[in-house]
Amino acid sequence: MSRREAERGGRRAEALAAWWLRLKMWTILAQRVRTPRGEIDLIARRGTVLAFVEVKARASAADADLSLDDYRLRRVAAAAEALAPRYARPGDTLRIDAIFIVPGRWPRHVENIWRG
């Protein structure tokens, strides 16, 4: 798969994840936010919960489960820490979530995946 095809697939997965979160009454505040420390795919809010969401699209559920290792989660956490002052309100609960996109299945939303 070329870099361009992978990029297109990633954008489709992020759009599907954003749609899924909206169905669950989340508001999407931002998409693909880059920082020097890393990138956040989606920033979403529901009530006082602010979620920094990593989206992973893979061909199988097993591949999806293996796609978020500790290194990648640390980068997401570092980017979230850099972005929190911009998006968080006093009293918010901040967390890092993941949404796994696998063909033929509903998106799987894993809440609070990073407990570092």
C-alpha distance (Angstrom), angle and dihedral (degrees) to the residues before:
residue distance angle dihedral
M1 . . .
S2 3.79 . .
R3 3.78 123.5 .
R4 3.82 89.4 -111.1
E5 3.82 92.3 53.2
A6 3.80 90.9 47.6
E7 3.80 90.1 50.6
R8 3.81 91.4 50.5
G9 3.80 91.1 48.2
G10 3.80 90.6 49.6
R11 3.79 91.7 51.7
R12 3.82 91.0 49.6
A13 3.81 90.5 50.1
E14 3.80 91.4 49.4
A15 3.82 91.0 49.3
L16 3.81 90.1 50.5
A17 3.81 91.4 47.4
A18 3.82 90.8 49.8
W19 3.82 89.8 50.0
W20 3.81 90.0 49.7
L21 3.80 92.3 50.9
R22 3.81 91.6 48.3
L23 3.81 88.9 53.7
K24 3.82 86.8 54.8
M25 3.85 90.1 53.5
W26 3.79 97.3 -100.7
T27 3.80 121.9 141.9
I28 3.79 114.9 -136.8
L29 3.80 107.9 -135.6
A30 3.80 98.7 177.7
Q31 3.78 143.5 -7.1
R32 3.81 129.8 -148.6
V33 3.77 97.9 1.9
R34 3.79 112.2 -178.4
T35 3.78 126.6 -155.1
P36 3.81 130.7 171.5
R37 3.82 86.2 -102.6
G38 3.81 97.8 51.8
E39 3.78 145.0 -65.3
I40 3.79 132.5 -73.5
D41 3.80 114.0 -149.9
L42 3.83 96.6 -157.8
I43 3.77 135.4 4.1
A44 3.79 111.0 -159.8
R45 3.78 137.9 175.7
R46 3.78 133.1 -157.6
G47 3.79 113.0 173.2
T48 3.78 108.0 -50.3
V49 3.81 94.7 -17.9
L50 3.79 115.9 102.1
A51 3.79 112.4 -168.9
F52 3.79 127.8 -166.4
V53 3.79 101.8 -156.1
E54 3.79 128.1 -155.9
V55 3.82 113.1 -159.9
K56 3.79 120.6 -154.2
A57 3.81 124.3 -175.7
R58 3.77 117.4 -167.3
A59 3.80 137.6 162.5
S60 3.81 94.4 -115.6
A61 3.78 139.1 23.2
A62 3.81 89.9 -116.0
D63 3.81 91.1 54.5
A64 3.81 90.1 47.3
D65 3.80 91.6 52.4
L66 3.80 90.5 53.7
S67 3.80 95.9 44.2
L68 3.81 97.1 83.5
D69 3.76 110.4 61.6
D70 3.79 128.4 170.9
Y71 3.81 92.8 -93.7
R72 3.81 93.1 55.5
L73 3.79 92.2 44.6
R74 3.81 90.7 52.0
R75 3.81 89.8 53.5
V76 3.81 91.3 49.9
A77 3.81 89.9 47.7
A78 3.82 91.3 50.7
A79 3.81 91.3 49.7
A80 3.81 90.8 46.7
E81 3.79 90.4 51.5
A82 3.80 89.8 52.6
L83 3.82 92.5 48.5
A84 3.81 100.0 40.5
P85 3.82 95.3 87.6
R86 3.81 89.5 56.5
Y87 3.82 96.8 50.6
A88 3.81 108.9 21.7
R89 3.78 123.9 95.1
P90 3.80 125.8 -156.3
G91 3.80 109.3 -79.1
D92 3.80 95.3 20.6
T93 3.77 122.0 142.5
L94 3.79 108.6 -133.6
R95 3.76 122.9 -156.5
I96 3.77 144.1 157.2
D97 3.79 116.6 -121.2
A98 3.79 133.1 -179.7
I99 3.76 131.0 -148.1
F100 3.79 117.5 -159.9
I101 3.80 118.3 -155.8
V102 3.81 116.8 -160.0
P103 3.83 124.0 169.3
G104 3.79 113.9 -101.3
R105 3.82 94.6 15.9
W106 3.76 136.6 90.1
P107 3.80 113.9 -102.9
R108 3.80 111.9 -88.9
H109 3.81 113.9 -136.3
V110 3.80 114.2 -159.8
E111 3.78 110.6 -167.4
N112 3.80 122.9 -147.6
I113 3.80 94.2 1.8
W114 3.82 93.2 164.8
R115 3.75 116.8 64.8
G116 3.80 97.0 164.4
